[in-house]
Amino acid sequence: MTWHLTIDCAEPARLVAFWAEALRYRPQPPPDGHTTWRDWYLAAGVPPEELGEGDVVDRLEDPSGAGPRIWFQPVPEPKSIKNRLHIDLMVGGGRSVPLAERRPRVDAEVARLTGLGARVLGSTDVPEDGTYAVQLADPEGNEFCVV
């Protein structure tokens, strides 16, 4: 079995650009035998009017091959409720790293991500438990955490 993560969205290319930078991923090349994803979708029978203009940029892959592929699936309805599944970007080093070292790592990543278009939703700061995390939203409002 293989799997990829599918994220519903309004503008796949916009989220591909954000998440490629956020995760240090790259756009996934089209399958063999197709020069673009548009060519592949057309060969698969997707009507041209569903594809919009230009190439279809809607997939990411981990350059190392270790992480899952991500498909940004266009849907007509806007996001309306809190995610039931979200991504955690684990940059702090885990609980074996002192909180005084993890906090600046998390804060630096939050600053980088807000510079890319994320917005901060809140934080969890419980020093007595060694917990520090920041909750953010991507450019379409999908929640994720930096820990």
C-alpha positions as CSV (number, residue, x, y, z in Angstrom):
1,M,0.0,0.0,0.0
2,T,1.1,3.6,-0.7
3,W,-0.6,6.7,0.4
4,H,-0.5,10.5,0.1
5,L,-2.1,13.3,2.1
6,T,-5.0,15.1,0.3
7,I,-5.8,18.7,1.3
8,D,-9.0,20.2,0.0
9,C,-8.6,23.8,-1.1
10,A,-9.7,26.6,-3.4
11,E,-6.4,27.5,-5.0
12,P,-4.0,24.5,-5.3
13,A,-1.1,26.5,-6.9
14,R,-1.2,29.0,-4.0
15,L,-1.0,26.2,-1.4
16,V,1.6,24.3,-3.4
17,A,3.8,27.4,-3.3
18,F,3.3,27.9,0.5
19,W,3.7,24.3,1.6
20,A,6.7,23.7,-0.7
21,E,8.5,26.4,1.2
22,A,7.1,25.4,4.6
23,L,8.0,21.7,4.3
24,R,11.0,22.2,2.0
25,Y,9.3,20.0,-0.5
26,R,9.1,20.4,-4.3
27,P,6.4,20.2,-6.9
28,Q,5.9,16.6,-8.0
29,P,6.8,16.1,-11.6
30,P,4.1,14.6,-13.9
31,P,3.9,10.9,-14.4
32,D,6.2,9.3,-17.1
33,G,4.9,9.9,-20.6
34,H,3.4,13.3,-19.8
35,T,5.2,16.6,-20.1
36,T,2.8,18.4,-17.7
37,W,0.1,17.5,-15.1
38,R,-2.4,19.1,-17.5
39,D,-1.5,16.5,-20.1
40,W,-1.9,13.7,-17.6
41,Y,-5.3,15.0,-16.4
42,L,-6.6,15.4,-20.0
43,A,-5.4,11.9,-20.8
44,A,-7.2,10.6,-17.7
45,G,-10.4,12.2,-19.0
46,V,-10.7,15.3,-16.9
47,P,-12.6,17.9,-18.9
48,P,-10.4,21.0,-19.8
49,E,-12.9,23.4,-18.2
50,E,-12.2,21.8,-14.8
51,L,-8.5,22.4,-15.1
52,G,-8.4,26.2,-15.6
53,E,-5.6,27.9,-17.4
54,G,-2.0,26.8,-17.7
55,D,-0.4,23.8,-16.2
56,V,-2.0,22.2,-13.1
57,V,0.3,22.7,-10.1
58,D,-1.3,20.7,-7.3
59,R,1.1,18.1,-5.9
60,L,4.2,18.1,-3.7
61,E,6.8,15.5,-2.9
62,D,9.6,15.3,-0.4
63,P,12.9,15.5,-2.3
64,S,14.4,12.9,0.0
65,G,11.5,10.5,-0.6
66,A,11.0,10.0,3.2
67,G,7.8,12.1,3.6
68,P,4.4,11.6,2.1
69,R,3.3,13.2,-1.1
70,I,0.6,15.8,-0.9
71,W,-2.2,16.5,-3.3
72,F,-4.1,19.8,-3.1
73,Q,-7.5,18.9,-4.4
74,P,-9.7,21.8,-5.6
75,V,-13.1,21.8,-4.1
76,P,-15.9,24.4,-4.6
77,E,-16.9,24.9,-1.0
78,P,-14.9,27.1,1.4
79,K,-13.3,25.7,4.6
80,S,-15.9,26.1,7.3
81,I,-14.8,24.2,10.5
82,K,-11.7,23.4,12.4
83,N,-9.5,20.7,10.9
84,R,-9.9,17.2,12.4
85,L,-6.5,16.3,11.1
86,H,-3.5,18.6,11.0
87,I,0.2,18.8,10.3
88,D,2.8,19.3,13.1
89,L,6.1,20.7,12.0
90,M,8.5,19.4,14.6
91,V,11.4,21.8,14.7
92,G,12.2,22.1,18.4
93,G,14.0,18.8,18.8
94,G,11.6,17.1,21.1
95,R,11.3,16.9,24.9
96,S,14.9,15.7,25.3
97,V,16.0,19.3,24.3
98,P,15.6,21.9,27.0
99,L,12.6,24.2,26.6
100,A,15.0,27.2,26.6
101,E,16.5,25.8,23.4
102,R,13.3,24.6,21.8
103,R,11.4,27.9,22.2
104,P,13.7,30.0,20.0
105,R,13.7,27.2,17.3
106,V,9.9,27.2,17.3
107,D,9.7,31.0,17.3
108,A,12.2,31.3,14.4
109,E,10.2,28.8,12.3
110,V,7.0,30.7,13.1
111,A,8.6,33.9,11.9
112,R,9.7,32.2,8.7
113,L,6.2,30.7,8.1
114,T,4.4,34.0,8.8
115,G,6.7,35.6,6.3
116,L,5.5,33.0,3.7
117,G,1.8,33.9,4.4
118,A,0.8,31.8,7.5
119,R,-0.9,33.6,10.4
120,V,-0.6,32.8,14.1
121,L,-3.8,31.5,15.7
122,G,-2.5,30.9,19.2
123,S,0.1,29.1,21.3
124,T,0.4,26.5,24.1
125,D,3.0,27.5,26.6
126,V,3.1,25.3,29.7
127,P,6.7,25.5,31.0
128,E,6.0,23.2,34.0
129,D,5.1,20.4,31.5
130,G,7.9,21.3,29.0
131,T,5.3,22.2,26.4
132,Y,5.6,25.0,23.8
133,A,3.8,25.0,20.5
134,V,2.4,27.6,18.2
135,Q,-0.8,27.1,16.2
136,L,-0.9,28.7,12.7
137,A,-3.1,28.7,9.6
138,D,-1.9,28.4,6.1
139,P,-3.1,31.0,3.4
140,E,-6.5,29.2,3.1
141,G,-7.0,28.8,6.8
142,N,-5.9,25.2,7.3
143,E,-4.6,24.8,10.9
144,F,-1.1,23.4,11.7
145,C,1.3,23.5,14.6
146,V,5.0,24.2,15.1
147,V,6.4,22.4,18.0
